[in-house]
Amino acid sequence: MKDFAITAQRNIDRATHQLHALERYAERRDQLLGTLDLGSLEPTQLCRIFGEDEEISEALAWGQLYIAHLAQMEALGLSLSTQIPLAA
């Protein structure tokens, strides 16, 4: 599976872009897997497919949490910057 590196981003816009790219990848992958006859695949192939499905689901969940975290940190930074007077 391609590494979308959502949590490597420190910018909320870039992290959101990476999350959307992963969501599009997951949708296209699901469409492709829907066309396959999974019964004709070998157990090792099925194991790899289902393992990658789990990795994608986990990356999507963590990505959403990470973006929420970045948003909270950004809001906290704005809040603090308006409360602390600037040194002259």
N, CA, C and O atoms as a GROMACS GRO file, in nm:
protein
  352
    1MET      N    1   0.084  -0.117   0.000
    1MET     CA    2   0.000   0.000   0.000
    1MET      C    3   0.089   0.124   0.000
    1MET      O    4   0.193   0.127   0.065
    2LYS      N    5   0.047   0.224  -0.072
    2LYS     CA    6   0.117   0.350  -0.076
    2LYS      C    7   0.109   0.417   0.061
    2LYS      O    8   0.005   0.410   0.127
    3ASP      N    9   0.217   0.481   0.104
    3ASP     CA   10   0.218   0.553   0.231
    3ASP      C   11   0.171   0.696   0.207
    3ASP      O   12   0.235   0.772   0.135
    4PHE      N   13   0.059   0.731   0.267
    4PHE     CA   14   0.003   0.865   0.245
    4PHE      C   15   0.057   0.966   0.345
    4PHE      O   16   0.035   1.086   0.328
    5ALA      N   17   0.127   0.921   0.448
    5ALA     CA   18   0.199   1.007   0.543
    5ALA      C   19   0.116   1.123   0.596
    5ALA      O   20   0.162   1.237   0.600
    6ILE      N   21  -0.005   1.094   0.636
    6ILE     CA   22  -0.093   1.199   0.687
    6ILE      C   23  -0.035   1.259   0.814
    6ILE      O   24  -0.030   1.381   0.829
    7THR      N   25   0.010   1.173   0.907
    7THR     CA   26   0.060   1.223   1.034
    7THR      C   27   0.200   1.283   1.025
    7THR      O   28   0.251   1.335   1.124
    8ALA      N   29   0.263   1.275   0.910
    8ALA     CA   30   0.392   1.339   0.891
    8ALA      C   31   0.375   1.488   0.859
    8ALA      O   32   0.472   1.564   0.863
    9GLN      N   33   0.255   1.528   0.828
    9GLN     CA   34   0.227   1.667   0.793
    9GLN      C   35   0.204   1.748   0.921
    9GLN      O   36   0.143   1.700   1.016
   10ARG      N   37   0.252   1.870   0.923
   10ARG     CA   38   0.227   1.959   1.036
   10ARG      C   39   0.133   2.072   0.997
   10ARG      O   40   0.098   2.157   1.080
   11ASN      N   41   0.093   2.073   0.873
   11ASN     CA   42   0.002   2.173   0.820
   11ASN      C   43  -0.134   2.108   0.798
   11ASN      O   44  -0.143   2.004   0.733
   12ILE      N   45  -0.237   2.170   0.851
   12ILE     CA   46  -0.370   2.108   0.844
   12ILE      C   47  -0.420   2.095   0.701
   12ILE      O   48  -0.488   1.998   0.668
   13ASP      N   49  -0.386   2.190   0.615
   13ASP     CA   50  -0.430   2.181   0.475
   13ASP      C   51  -0.363   2.065   0.402
   13ASP      O   52  -0.428   1.992   0.327
   14ARG      N   53  -0.233   2.048   0.425
   14ARG     CA   54  -0.162   1.937   0.361
   14ARG      C   55  -0.210   1.802   0.416
   14ARG      O   56  -0.226   1.707   0.340
   15ALA      N   57  -0.231   1.795   0.548
   15ALA     CA   58  -0.279   1.671   0.608
   15ALA      C   59  -0.419   1.637   0.556
   15ALA      O   60  -0.448   1.521   0.528
   16THR      N   61  -0.504   1.737   0.542
   16THR     CA   62  -0.638   1.715   0.489
   16THR      C   63  -0.632   1.667   0.344
   16THR      O   64  -0.707   1.579   0.304
   17HIS      N   65  -0.542   1.726   0.267
   17HIS     CA   66  -0.523   1.684   0.128
   17HIS      C   67  -0.479   1.537   0.123
   17HIS      O   68  -0.530   1.459   0.042
   18GLN      N   69  -0.385   1.499   0.209
   18GLN     CA   70  -0.338   1.361   0.213
   18GLN      C   71  -0.451   1.266   0.254
   18GLN      O   72  -0.462   1.157   0.200
   19LEU      N   73  -0.534   1.308   0.350
   19LEU     CA   74  -0.646   1.224   0.394
   19LEU      C   75  -0.746   1.205   0.279
   19LEU      O   76  -0.795   1.094   0.258
   20HIS      N   77  -0.776   1.311   0.206
   20HIS     CA   78  -0.867   1.300   0.092
   20HIS      C   79  -0.809   1.209  -0.017
   20HIS      O   80  -0.882   1.134  -0.081
   21ALA      N   81  -0.679   1.217  -0.036
   21ALA     CA   82  -0.614   1.129  -0.134
   21ALA      C   83  -0.628   0.983  -0.091
   21ALA      O   84  -0.654   0.896  -0.175
   22LEU      N   85  -0.612   0.956   0.037
   22LEU     CA   86  -0.628   0.820   0.088
   22LEU      C   87  -0.773   0.774   0.074
   22LEU      O   88  -0.798   0.658   0.040
   23GLU      N   89  -0.868   0.862   0.100
   23GLU     CA   90  -1.010   0.826   0.084
   23GLU      C   91  -1.041   0.791  -0.061
   23GLU      O   92  -1.111   0.694  -0.087
   24ARG      N   93  -0.989   0.870  -0.155
   24ARG     CA   94  -1.010   0.840  -0.297
   24ARG      C   95  -0.945   0.707  -0.335
   24ARG      O   96  -1.002   0.628  -0.410
   25TYR      N   97  -0.825   0.683  -0.283
   25TYR     CA   98  -0.756   0.557  -0.308
   25TYR      C   99  -0.838   0.439  -0.256
   25TYR      O  100  -0.853   0.339  -0.325
   26ALA      N  101  -0.890   0.453  -0.134
   26ALA     CA  102  -0.970   0.345  -0.074
   26ALA      C  103  -1.097   0.318  -0.155
   26ALA      O  104  -1.136   0.202  -0.173
   27GLU      N  105  -1.161   0.423  -0.204
   27GLU     CA  106  -1.282   0.405  -0.286
   27GLU      C  107  -1.250   0.333  -0.416
   27GLU      O  108  -1.320   0.239  -0.453
   28ARG      N  109  -1.144   0.376  -0.484
   28ARG     CA  110  -1.106   0.311  -0.610
   28ARG      C  111  -1.064   0.167  -0.587
   28ARG      O  112  -1.096   0.079  -0.667
   29ARG      N  113  -0.995   0.141  -0.478
   29ARG     CA  114  -0.952   0.006  -0.444
   29ARG      C  115  -1.073  -0.083  -0.417
   29ARG      O  116  -1.078  -0.198  -0.463
   30ASP      N  117  -1.170  -0.031  -0.343
   30ASP     CA  118  -1.293  -0.108  -0.316
   30ASP      C  119  -1.366  -0.142  -0.446
   30ASP      O  120  -1.418  -0.252  -0.462
   31GLN      N  121  -1.371  -0.046  -0.538
   31GLN     CA  122  -1.436  -0.072  -0.666
   31GLN      C  123  -1.363  -0.182  -0.742
   31GLN      O  124  -1.426  -0.270  -0.800
   32LEU      N  125  -1.230  -0.178  -0.742
   32LEU     CA  126  -1.152  -0.280  -0.809
   32LEU      C  127  -1.173  -0.417  -0.744
   32LEU      O  128  -1.194  -0.517  -0.813
   33LEU      N  129  -1.167  -0.420  -0.612
   33LEU     CA  130  -1.185  -0.547  -0.542
   33LEU      C  131  -1.326  -0.603  -0.563
   33LEU      O  132  -1.346  -0.725  -0.560
   34GLY      N  133  -1.423  -0.514  -0.585
   34GLY     CA  134  -1.558  -0.559  -0.612
   34GLY      C  135  -1.572  -0.633  -0.744
   34GLY      O  136  -1.667  -0.709  -0.764
   35THR      N  137  -1.479  -0.610  -0.834
   35THR     CA  138  -1.483  -0.677  -0.964
   35THR      C  139  -1.411  -0.812  -0.963
   35THR      O  140  -1.425  -0.891  -1.056
   36LEU      N  141  -1.334  -0.837  -0.858
   36LEU     CA  142  -1.256  -0.961  -0.851
   36LEU      C  143  -1.340  -1.076  -0.797
   36LEU      O  144  -1.432  -1.057  -0.718
   37ASP      N  145  -1.307  -1.195  -0.841
   37ASP     CA  146  -1.366  -1.317  -0.786
   37ASP      C  147  -1.274  -1.360  -0.673
   37ASP      O  148  -1.175  -1.431  -0.695
   38LEU      N  149  -1.305  -1.318  -0.550
   38LEU     CA  150  -1.218  -1.345  -0.437
   38LEU      C  151  -1.204  -1.495  -0.409
   38LEU      O  152  -1.104  -1.539  -0.352
   39GLY      N  153  -1.305  -1.572  -0.448
   39GLY     CA  154  -1.299  -1.716  -0.428
   39GLY      C  155  -1.192  -1.784  -0.511
   39GLY      O  156  -1.149  -1.895  -0.478
   40SER      N  157  -1.149  -1.720  -0.619
   40SER     CA  158  -1.047  -1.780  -0.705
   40SER      C  159  -0.905  -1.744  -0.662
   40SER      O  160  -0.808  -1.792  -0.720
   41LEU      N  161  -0.892  -1.659  -0.561
   41LEU     CA  162  -0.759  -1.618  -0.516
   41LEU      C  163  -0.704  -1.716  -0.413
   41LEU      O  164  -0.778  -1.787  -0.346
   42GLU      N  165  -0.572  -1.717  -0.404
   42GLU     CA  166  -0.506  -1.803  -0.307
   42GLU      C  167  -0.519  -1.743  -0.167
   42GLU      O  168  -0.537  -1.622  -0.153
   43PRO      N  169  -0.510  -1.825  -0.064
   43PRO     CA  170  -0.521  -1.775   0.073
   43PRO      C  171  -0.420  -1.665   0.106
   43PRO      O  172  -0.454  -1.571   0.179
   44THR      N  173  -0.298  -1.674   0.054
   44THR     CA  174  -0.200  -1.570   0.082
   44THR      C  175  -0.239  -1.436   0.018
   44THR      O  176  -0.215  -1.330   0.075
   45GLN      N  177  -0.300  -1.443  -0.099
   45GLN     CA  178  -0.346  -1.320  -0.165
   45GLN      C  179  -0.461  -1.258  -0.087
   45GLN      O  180  -0.465  -1.137  -0.068
   46LEU      N  181  -0.553  -1.342  -0.042
   46LEU     CA  182  -0.666  -1.292   0.037
   46LEU      C  183  -0.618  -1.230   0.168
   46LEU      O  184  -0.667  -1.126   0.211
   47CYS      N  185  -0.522  -1.296   0.230
   47CYS     CA  186  -0.467  -1.244   0.355
   47CYS      C  187  -0.405  -1.107   0.333
   47CYS      O  188  -0.424  -1.016   0.415
   48ARG      N  189  -0.332  -1.091   0.224
   48ARG     CA  190  -0.270  -0.962   0.194
   48ARG      C  191  -0.376  -0.855   0.166
   48ARG      O  192  -0.364  -0.741   0.212
   49ILE      N  193  -0.480  -0.891   0.091
   49ILE     CA  194  -0.587  -0.796   0.061
   49ILE      C  195  -0.656  -0.750   0.189
   49ILE      O  196  -0.677  -0.631   0.210
   50PHE      N  197  -0.692  -0.846   0.273
   50PHE     CA  198  -0.764  -0.810   0.397
   50PHE      C  199  -0.672  -0.736   0.494
   50PHE      O  200  -0.718  -0.650   0.569
   51GLY      N  201  -0.543  -0.770   0.494
   51GLY     CA  202  -0.448  -0.698   0.577
   51GLY      C  203  -0.434  -0.553   0.534
   51GLY      O  204  -0.429  -0.462   0.616
   52GLU      N  205  -0.430  -0.532   0.403
   52GLU     CA  206  -0.421  -0.395   0.351
   52GLU      C  207  -0.550  -0.318   0.378
   52GLU      O  208  -0.547  -0.198   0.403
   53ASP      N  209  -0.665  -0.387   0.372
   53ASP     CA  210  -0.792  -0.322   0.407
   53ASP      C  211  -0.788  -0.271   0.550
   53ASP      O  212  -0.832  -0.160   0.579
   54GLU      N  213  -0.734  -0.352   0.639
   54GLU     CA  214  -0.723  -0.313   0.780
   54GLU      C  215  -0.629  -0.193   0.795
   54GLU      O  216  -0.659  -0.101   0.871
   55GLU      N  217  -0.517  -0.195   0.724
   55GLU     CA  218  -0.423  -0.082   0.729
   55GLU      C  219  -0.487   0.047   0.679
   55GLU      O  220  -0.468   0.153   0.737
   56ILE      N  221  -0.563   0.036   0.572
   56ILE     CA  222  -0.630   0.154   0.516
   56ILE      C  223  -0.733   0.208   0.614
   56ILE      O  224  -0.739   0.329   0.637
   57SER      N  225  -0.812   0.120   0.672
   57SER     CA  226  -0.913   0.163   0.769
   57SER      C  227  -0.848   0.233   0.888
   57SER      O  228  -0.897   0.335   0.937
   58GLU      N  229  -0.738   0.176   0.934
   58GLU     CA  230  -0.667   0.235   1.047
   58GLU      C  231  -0.608   0.371   1.011
   58GLU      O  232  -0.616   0.466   1.089
   59ALA      N  233  -0.550   0.382   0.893
   59ALA     CA  234  -0.491   0.509   0.849
   59ALA      C  235  -0.599   0.616   0.834
   59ALA      O  236  -0.576   0.732   0.866
   60LEU      N  237  -0.716   0.577   0.784
   60LEU     CA  238  -0.827   0.673   0.772
   60LEU      C  239  -0.872   0.722   0.909
   60LEU      O  240  -0.894   0.842   0.929
   61ALA      N  241  -0.887   0.629   1.002
   61ALA     CA  242  -0.931   0.668   1.136
   61ALA      C  243  -0.829   0.758   1.206
   61ALA      O  244  -0.865   0.861   1.262
   62TRP      N  245  -0.702   0.719   1.201
   62TRP     CA  246  -0.597   0.801   1.262
   62TRP      C  247  -0.584   0.935   1.191
   62TRP      O  248  -0.561   1.037   1.256
   63GLY      N  249  -0.600   0.935   1.061
   63GLY     CA  250  -0.592   1.060   0.985
   63GLY      C  251  -0.699   1.159   1.027
   63GLY      O  252  -0.672   1.278   1.041
   64GLN      N  253  -0.819   1.111   1.047
   64GLN     CA  254  -0.928   1.198   1.091
   64GLN      C  255  -0.901   1.253   1.231
   64GLN      O  256  -0.924   1.371   1.258
   65LEU      N  257  -0.852   1.166   1.320
   65LEU     CA  258  -0.818   1.213   1.455
   65LEU      C  259  -0.703   1.313   1.452
   65LEU      O  260  -0.704   1.412   1.525
   66TYR      N  261  -0.606   1.288   1.368
   66TYR     CA  262  -0.490   1.377   1.359
   66TYR      C  263  -0.530   1.514   1.307
   66TYR      O  264  -0.482   1.616   1.356
   67ILE      N  265  -0.617   1.517   1.208
   67ILE     CA  266  -0.662   1.646   1.155
   67ILE      C  267  -0.741   1.723   1.261
   67ILE      O  268  -0.728   1.844   1.273
   68ALA      N  269  -0.824   1.652   1.337
   68ALA     CA  270  -0.896   1.717   1.446
   68ALA      C  271  -0.797   1.772   1.549
   68ALA      O  272  -0.816   1.882   1.602
   69HIS      N  273  -0.692   1.697   1.577
   69HIS     CA  274  -0.587   1.743   1.669
   69HIS      C  275  -0.519   1.869   1.616
   69HIS      O  276  -0.500   1.965   1.690
   70LEU      N  277  -0.483   1.868   1.488
   70LEU     CA  278  -0.419   1.986   1.429
   70LEU      C  279  -0.511   2.108   1.437
   70LEU      O  280  -0.465   2.219   1.464
   71ALA      N  281  -0.639   2.088   1.413
   71ALA     CA  282  -0.735   2.198   1.422
   71ALA      C  283  -0.743   2.253   1.564
   71ALA      O  284  -0.748   2.374   1.585
   72GLN      N  285  -0.743   2.162   1.661
   72GLN     CA  286  -0.746   2.207   1.802
   72GLN      C  287  -0.620   2.283   1.838
   72GLN      O  288  -0.626   2.385   1.906
   73MET      N  289  -0.505   2.236   1.792
   73MET     CA  290  -0.380   2.304   1.823
   73MET      C  291  -0.373   2.441   1.755
   73MET      O  292  -0.322   2.537   1.812
   74GLU      N  293  -0.426   2.448   1.634
   74GLU     CA  294  -0.430   2.577   1.564
   74GLU      C  295  -0.520   2.675   1.638
   74GLU      O  296  -0.484   2.792   1.655
   75ALA      N  297  -0.636   2.628   1.682
   75ALA     CA  298  -0.728   2.714   1.757
   75ALA      C  299  -0.666   2.757   1.889
   75ALA      O  300  -0.681   2.872   1.930
   76LEU      N  301  -0.596   2.667   1.955
   76LEU     CA  302  -0.530   2.700   2.081
   76LEU      C  303  -0.422   2.804   2.058
   76LEU      O  304  -0.408   2.899   2.136
   77GLY      N  305  -0.345   2.788   1.951
   77GLY     CA  306  -0.241   2.884   1.918
   77GLY      C  307  -0.299   3.023   1.892
   77GLY      O  308  -0.243   3.124   1.936
   78LEU      N  309  -0.410   3.029   1.820
   78LEU     CA  310  -0.475   3.158   1.795
   78LEU      C  311  -0.528   3.218   1.924
   78LEU      O  312  -0.517   3.339   1.946
   79SER      N  313  -0.584   3.135   2.008
   79SER     CA  314  -0.638   3.182   2.135
   79SER      C  315  -0.527   3.238   2.223
   79SER      O  316  -0.542   3.345   2.283
   80LEU      N  317  -0.416   3.167   2.230
   80LEU     CA  318  -0.304   3.214   2.312
   80LEU      C  319  -0.242   3.341   2.256
   80LEU      O  320  -0.202   3.429   2.332
   81SER      N  321  -0.233   3.349   2.124
   81SER     CA  322  -0.169   3.467   2.064
   81SER      C  323  -0.252   3.593   2.085
   81SER      O  324  -0.196   3.703   2.088
   82THR      N  325  -0.382   3.580   2.099
   82THR     CA  326  -0.465   3.698   2.124
   82THR      C  327  -0.469   3.734   2.270
   82THR      O  328  -0.504   3.848   2.304
   83GLN      N  329  -0.435   3.641   2.359
   83GLN     CA  330  -0.440   3.666   2.502
   83GLN      C  331  -0.308   3.717   2.558
   83GLN      O  332  -0.307   3.784   2.662
   84ILE      N  333  -0.199   3.688   2.492
   84ILE     CA  334  -0.067   3.728   2.542
   84ILE      C  335  -0.025   3.856   2.470
   84ILE      O  336  -0.016   3.858   2.348
   85PRO      N  337   0.000   3.962   2.546
   85PRO     CA  338   0.045   4.087   2.479
   85PRO      C  339   0.185   4.068   2.422
   85PRO      O  340   0.271   4.003   2.482
   86LEU      N  341   0.206   4.127   2.308
   86LEU     CA  342   0.335   4.117   2.242
   86LEU      C  343   0.436   4.208   2.310
   86LEU      O  344   0.404   4.321   2.346
   87ALA      N  345   0.558   4.158   2.326
   87ALA     CA  346   0.666   4.239   2.385
   87ALA      C  347   0.713   4.339   2.280
   87ALA      O  348   0.732   4.305   2.162
   88ALA      N  349   0.732   4.461   2.325
   88ALA     CA  350   0.775   4.566   2.231
   88ALA      C  351   0.922   4.589   2.235
   88ALA      O  352   0.974   4.674   2.162
   0.00000   0.00000   0.00000
